[in-house]
Amino acid sequence: MRGLGTEAIRPSGALKAAVAAVAAIAALGLFVSACATGGTGARDEGPAGSQSVVAGAAKPSASPTTKEPTRMDVVKLVKDDPEVANAVKEDLRPCVADEYPVDVSYGDLTGGTVNDIVVNVMTCGDAVGVGSYVYRMKDHKYQNVFKAEDPPVYAEIDRGDLVVTQQMYEKGDPVSYPSSEEVITYRWTTSHFTEQARTHNDYSNAVGNGGTAAPTGN
């Protein structure tokens, strides 16, 4: 009798399977209920990480672009500049119609946020440089940070440096034939230009300055 009673209360394999199936159905019902009631369900959040990507996406900022001054703007800049000599301003007048004798270059000399301006003022008749200037943008205004007013003079930008050529005349030299020149290289350091190098070149007076042509053979 003891053995028969023991076998009678032991659950069969079919009963175990039925109990497991009922438990699975109950668990599935709880899961569906949790998703439907909202608050923490996956359906409320959407695909993992999609919200954080959109929220953290950086929108490109529209950086303002500074339009470079026109030639006429530069002419006015020089005329209104109290640092420019009156003699240079007097030469700064139209040669023909509204064509002013100025050469203007734009480039980075001082490491500013916009290009610097190099201006050469010349005479109308023989194009002799009477003044060279560099203007740098500061506090939304161009400021004079360099000037050379010993004619003939000419300034230009060379690989980030300011190069100024100063022609030298001896007594009796015509304007078109100077005797020599000084080539001075300046570099911007913090708040001003400092001289970096100086080269002196002597010209030959035999060409175009009173020299006589060599006789030709018959």
C-alpha positions as MATLAB code, in Angstrom:
seq = 'MRGLGTEAIRPSGALKAAVAAVAAIAALGLFVSACATGGTGARDEGPAGSQSVVAGAAKPSASPTTKEPTRMDVVKLVKDDPEVANAVKEDLRPCVADEYPVDVSYGDLTGGTVNDIVVNVMTCGDAVGVGSYVYRMKDHKYQNVFKAEDPPVYAEIDRGDLVVTQQMYEKGDPVSYPSSEEVITYRWTTSHFTEQARTHNDYSNAVGNGGTAAPTGN';
ca = [
       0.000    0.000    0.000;
       2.877    2.429    0.795;
       4.351    1.989   -2.688;
       1.017    2.455   -4.390;
       0.278    5.646   -2.433;
       3.631    7.086   -3.315;
       3.152    6.520   -7.032;
      -0.313    8.060   -6.883;
       0.829   11.478   -5.594;
       3.901   11.814   -7.877;
       3.051   14.175  -10.762;
       3.271   12.579  -14.188;
       5.238   14.016  -17.117;
       2.067   15.207  -18.782;
       1.017   17.114  -15.699;
       4.407   18.862  -15.491;
       4.063   19.984  -19.068;
       0.596   21.331  -18.462;
       1.701   23.304  -15.394;
       4.634   24.805  -17.326;
       2.340   25.842  -20.176;
      -0.102   27.555  -17.784;
       2.790   29.451  -16.123;
       4.083   30.615  -19.501;
       0.652   31.879  -20.547;
       0.294   33.782  -17.270;
       3.714   35.401  -17.648;
       2.921   36.450  -21.220;
      -0.310   38.051  -20.033;
       1.558   40.083  -17.388;
       4.119   41.263  -19.987;
       1.444   42.410  -22.445;
      -0.407   44.214  -19.659;
       2.732   46.071  -18.593;
       3.409   47.262  -22.146;
      -0.152   48.449  -22.662;
      -0.414   50.508  -19.468;
       2.521   52.826  -20.600;
       5.103   54.699  -18.555;
       8.149   52.499  -18.875;
       7.399   50.274  -21.835;
       9.767   50.000  -24.790;
       7.077   51.304  -27.138;
       7.093   54.711  -25.352;
      10.860   55.148  -25.758;
      11.240   54.090  -29.355;
      14.497   52.639  -30.723;
      17.287   52.628  -28.171;
      19.423   55.758  -28.317;
      17.435   57.547  -31.024;
      16.248   60.378  -28.759;
      19.706   61.059  -27.320;
      21.261   61.296  -30.780;
      18.713   63.858  -31.959;
      18.938   65.906  -28.783;
      22.713   65.981  -28.863;
      23.112   66.746  -32.547;
      24.997   70.050  -32.939;
      23.474   72.463  -35.410;
      26.063   74.338  -37.507;
      26.309   77.930  -36.386;
      26.132   80.610  -39.043;
      29.476   82.400  -38.724;
      29.344   85.960  -40.056;
      31.454   86.671  -43.118;
      33.319   89.941  -43.383;
      33.285   91.498  -46.839;
      36.618   92.974  -47.843;
      36.570   96.733  -48.441;
      36.466   97.922  -52.015;
      39.157  100.120  -53.519;
      37.022  103.200  -52.886;
      36.522  102.108  -49.274;
      40.288  101.866  -48.896;
      40.813  105.302  -50.442;
      38.395  106.771  -47.914;
      40.110  104.844  -45.117;
      43.468  106.414  -45.998;
      42.033  109.905  -46.440;
      40.303  109.761  -43.049;
      43.349  108.340  -41.284;
      45.018  110.956  -39.032;
      48.233  108.890  -39.153;
      48.667  109.554  -42.882;
      50.732  112.597  -43.830;
      48.922  115.481  -45.527;
      51.358  115.342  -48.447;
      50.285  111.749  -49.152;
      46.610  112.684  -48.950;
      47.194  115.454  -51.467;
      48.642  112.906  -53.917;
      45.663  110.638  -53.336;
      43.446  112.025  -56.061;
      42.047  110.484  -59.251;
      44.493  110.201  -62.107;
      41.841  109.475  -64.740;
      38.095  109.660  -64.080;
      37.671  107.892  -60.750;
      40.866  105.803  -60.924;
      43.006  106.433  -57.837;
      46.753  105.652  -57.761;
      46.570  102.968  -55.062;
      47.607   99.325  -54.960;
      45.627   97.279  -52.450;
      46.457   93.789  -51.148;
      44.529   91.603  -48.710;
      46.137   88.872  -46.617;
      46.990   87.533  -43.183;
      49.848   89.464  -41.610;
      48.760   89.853  -37.990;
      46.771   86.678  -37.283;
      43.488   88.559  -36.952;
      39.978   87.293  -37.591;
      39.854   88.936  -41.035;
      42.465   89.729  -43.664;
      44.726   92.710  -43.163;
      44.961   95.425  -45.827;
      48.216   96.638  -47.373;
      47.896   99.951  -49.211;
      50.459  101.638  -51.446;
      49.789  105.225  -52.503;
      51.615  106.375  -55.636;
      51.926  109.433  -57.795;
      49.906  109.595  -60.992;
      52.687  110.664  -63.342;
      55.544  108.252  -62.655;
      53.933  105.790  -60.183;
      56.402  106.540  -57.417;
      55.315  105.093  -54.098;
      54.824  107.925  -51.609;
      53.291  105.962  -48.737;
      52.731  102.372  -47.623;
      50.313  101.344  -44.865;
      48.934   98.269  -43.139;
      45.457   98.244  -41.637;
      44.303   95.629  -39.124;
      40.760   94.947  -37.972;
      40.275   95.535  -34.245;
      37.014   96.139  -32.386;
      35.129   96.053  -35.718;
      37.257   98.890  -37.095;
      40.376   99.037  -39.266;
      43.354  100.550  -37.475;
      46.677  101.727  -38.882;
      49.421   99.421  -37.525;
      52.246  100.311  -39.952;
      53.297  103.188  -42.163;
      56.302  104.108  -44.316;
      56.297  107.522  -45.970;
      59.814  107.991  -47.313;
      59.408  107.814  -51.109;
      59.945  105.829  -53.198;
      58.526  103.044  -51.026;
      56.447   99.964  -51.713;
      55.057   97.280  -49.362;
      53.766   93.795  -50.118;
      52.832   90.518  -48.451;
      55.349   87.709  -48.814;
      54.505   84.344  -47.176;
      52.922   85.965  -44.151;
      55.586   88.661  -43.724;
      55.495   92.341  -44.626;
      58.226   93.220  -47.108;
      58.980   96.907  -47.710;
      61.214   98.061  -50.552;
      62.815  101.472  -50.127;
      64.628  102.842  -53.168;
      67.628  105.094  -52.562;
      68.807  107.957  -54.759;
      72.080  109.741  -54.995;
      72.404  113.317  -56.183;
      71.610  113.546  -59.867;
      69.790  110.208  -60.122;
      66.655  110.347  -62.298;
      63.463  109.054  -60.773;
      63.457  105.977  -62.997;
      67.004  104.930  -62.038;
      67.735  104.827  -58.288;
      71.244  103.971  -57.152;
      70.248  101.279  -54.656;
      67.449   99.826  -52.568;
      66.782   98.523  -49.082;
      64.504   95.495  -48.748;
      63.207   95.181  -45.194;
      61.209   92.240  -43.872;
      58.854   92.816  -40.943;
      56.928   90.275  -38.851;
      53.983   90.840  -36.540;
      54.718   90.174  -32.857;
      51.789   90.520  -30.450;
      50.900   94.155  -31.150;
      53.331   95.603  -33.698;
      55.703   94.824  -36.547;
      59.366   94.164  -35.820;
      62.208   94.103  -38.339;
      63.428   90.589  -39.148;
      65.852   91.105  -42.015;
      67.347   93.822  -44.197;
      68.986   93.475  -47.602;
      70.850   96.226  -49.471;
      71.088   96.086  -53.257;
      73.278   98.390  -55.357;
      72.182   99.074  -58.922;
      74.430   99.508  -61.913;
      74.499  103.054  -63.278;
      75.765  101.863  -66.642;
      72.310  100.947  -67.902;
      69.802  103.676  -68.704;
      71.504  106.335  -66.608;
      73.723  108.289  -68.900;
      75.646  105.266  -70.150;
      76.732  105.141  -73.762;
      76.092  102.232  -76.042;
      79.061  100.181  -77.093;
      80.101  100.707  -80.701;
      79.073   98.027  -83.109;
      81.440   96.580  -85.663;
      80.951   96.986  -89.419;
];
